[in-house]
Amino acid sequence: MKSGISVSSVEKNKDVFTVVTDNNEKFKSKTILIAAGSHYRKLNIPGEKEFEGKGVSYCSICDAPLFKNKAVAVIGGGNSALGAVIDLFSYASKIYLIIRSDSFRGDIILQEKIKSASWRTKVEIITMAVVQEIMGDNFVNGLKYLDRKTNKINEIKLGGVFVSIGYEPNSGLVKDLVELNKYKQIIVDHKTQKTTQEGIWAAGDITDVLYKQNNIAIGDGIKAVLNIYDFITDLY
């Protein structure tokens, strides 16, 4: 087992893979299991990094209870953002849903729920808005956004910001070896976790699995290891 190092490249020569680390160590194998996960997409604006864990969150299902009776903003217009609003509804005193475009991209059933009269008492939807800065002292206390309709900068006072603009799979290392879908997720056979490349398996959030949960990722990893064992047994 190797820890504290990163993989810089994965190469294939005939039926052997070479994994190269960031300190130039090389490991050769006939099989590879990729479980590199995904990362949250970020806004890359002033204040985001500074207040991460101090009012800036990327996981509503994890952190929603921490914002009880606080006004919060959810940034995004897709399913991640709509899901965050639903997670926060029982806790936050006010939710500002800030969307870059003039409409949602998420599922209709989620849109209808959030737009309903009972939800609009707590949820304020701000469209055509681009967040410019997250502000605070020791903790988030507000944000500034550009109103694209008026070209003016507006400010909101609040106690938390949930960045919900989706995930990016960490699949770049193998993008030339395996087939990816339009979301850059590795396409796998869900019975075995095999990819489209002989000798490579993948498991977890990096794949096109429908639900992104730790227990599902663990199960998929076990499934992959069992299938790799069968593959190696057949080889030798």
N, C-alpha and C positions, 0 to 999 in steps of 0.2 A: 504494500500500500504506500502511495506517495501523497503527501499533503503539502499545502502551502505553495504549490506551483500551478502554473497555467499552461494550457496547451496552445501552441502558436500555429500549428498546422497539422493536417492529416493527409498523408500521401498514399497512393496505391501503386504497387509494382507487381504486375501479374496477379497472384492471389494472396499477396502479403501486404499488410498495411504498416506504415511507419508513422508513429505519433511523435511529433517533435514538441518539446516543452520550451517555455520562455528562457530557460537557462541552457538550451541546446542539447538536453538529454534526448536520446532517441530510443523508442521502444517498438519492437516489431511483433506483429501478431496476425493470425489469420482471421480473427474475429474482433469486433469492436461493439461495445454497447455505449450509446450516446445518451446521457441523461443530464444535459447541460441546462435544462430549464428555460426560463424566459425572464425578461426584465420589464419593469414598468416603463412605459414611454413617459418622458418628462417634458416640461414646458421650456426648460432652459432659460428662465427669466430671473432677474434679480430677486433675491429673497427665498427662492425655492430651496436651494441647497442649504442656506443658512438656517432655515426654520424647519427642515426635515426632522420629524420627531418632536418638534416644538410647535405643533399646530398644523404642519403640512403632513398629509397622510396620502398613501396610495392604496390603502386597504380599508374600505368602509366596513366590511364584515368583521374585521379585527378591531377597529378603533372607534366605531360609532358610539359605544357606551361612554367613552371618555369625553364626549362633547354634549353631554346631557344639559339641556337648558341653555345652550349656546347657539348663536347664529353662525352658520357655516356656509361656505360656497362649495358647490360641486362643479368642476370644470370638465366639459365634454358633452357630446350630443348623441353618443352611441349607447349600446347596451350596458357597457361598463358604468357610464354616468347615470343612466336611468336606474340601474341596480343599486348604485350608491345612494341615490335619493330615497329609494325604498328602504334600504338598510338604516338610514339616518332619520326617517320620518318619526319613529317612536321616541327619539332622543332629543334631537335638535329643536330649538325654539323657532328657528327660521332657517329656510334653505333657499339659497340663491343658486339656480341652475344656469350656468353661463355657457353659451353656445356660440361658436365662431360664425356659423352660417345662420340662415333664416329659418331652418327647420331641423327636426331630429333625424338621426340615421338609425335609431334603434327600433326594436320590434314594436309593431302597432299596439299590441296588447299592453305593453309597458307605457307607451305614450298616452294611451287613453286613460290609464289609471292615474298617472301623474297630472293630467290635464283636468281630471274630474273636479267638481265643485268642492268636495270635501278635502281634497288634497291641496287645492289652490289657496286655501286659507293659510297654509304654512309655506307653500312652495311658490317662489317668484321666478319666472322664467325670463331670462335676459338673452335675447338673440342678437346676432350681428355684433358680437363683443369679443375683443381679444385682450386677455389679461396681460398687463404690462409689468406689474411688480406686486410682490407679496410683502407686506409691511409688518413690523412688530418691534418690540423691545426684547424682552426675554422670551416672549411667546407671540405668536401671530395675533395682530389686532386689526388687520384690514388688508385690502388690496385695491389696486388701481386697474381700470380696464379702459380700453379705447372703444367708444361707441362708433361703430363703422357707419352708422346712419347719419350721425351728426359730425363725426370726426373730432369729438370732444373726449377728454379724459375725465372719467368719473371715478369716485372713490366710495367704497363700501366698508363700514366698520363691522367686523365680525371676529369670531374666536377660533376659526379653523378653516382650512382649505383642503378639499379632497380632489386630487388630480386624477381624473378617471378618463384617460384618453387611450386606454387599451394597453396591450402587451406586445413585446417584440421578442420572438423566439431567438435563442442564442445559436442559430443554425448556420451562421456564416462560414464556420470552419469546414463544413461538409457540403456546401451548396453546389459544388461541382462534382460531388460523388453520388449524392442521393437526390431523389425527386422531392421538390417542395411544392406546396400549394400556394395560392395567391397571397396567403397570410404569412408566408415564409416558414410554415410549419412542416416538419418532416412527415411525409406520407408513409404510413405503416400498415401492415396486415395486422388487424387488431386481434387475431387469434394467436399470433406468434410474436408480434412486435418487429418482424422483419421489415427492413426498408426495401427500396427498389434496387439496392446494391447488394449483391451476394456478399455475405460476411459482415454486414453492418446491421445492427439492431438499434432501436431507439425507444425510450420510454419517458413518460412524464409530460410536462407542459411544452416541451420542444416539439411534440408530435401533434398530429391532427385529431387527437382524442377530444371528444365533445366536452367533457367536464374536467375542469382544472382543479383538482383537489389532491392533497398530499397522500391520502389513503389510496386513491386511484393510481397515482404515480408509483407508489410502492408496489401495488399489485401488478402493474404493468412491468415493473422492473424484475419482479420475481418470475413472471411469465417469460420475459426475454431470456433470463439466465437459464431457465429450464430448457428453452428451445436451443440456446447456444450449446448447452451440454449435449443435447441430442445431435446437434450439427457436428461437434467435435468428435463425438463417439463414432459417428458414421465415417468421418475422415480417417480415423485411425483404427 
